[in-house]
């Protein structure tokens, strides 16, 4: 990947991460509400915003590999602990895809689609971003 492509990919990753965090703050996405039992247990109805820890631990990382020179990772990673029992990647996967006890709240997919639609991204880079998406 050439220098222009790498720069564009980094900018796209930063924009993506900033937008995910903005959606968490504004609570402006149409995501399933917490159940009444969860609201009672937590004492509030805010999704993804118990303590702010989830948002603070999201990050942007540049990863190199042989085939593409660089990949930008934005979001939650396995090497970042959320607490003593779970890492950020597992927590984000549960939020994104849901579990048997919790509906999917696909904040990452919704935000990626939004970023891809709002920004002029060259066809090759668009294909690369879609091919490296994990969830």
Beta strands, then each sheet from edge to edge (+ up, - down):
strand 1: 59-63
strand 2: 71-75
sheet 1: 1+ 2-
end
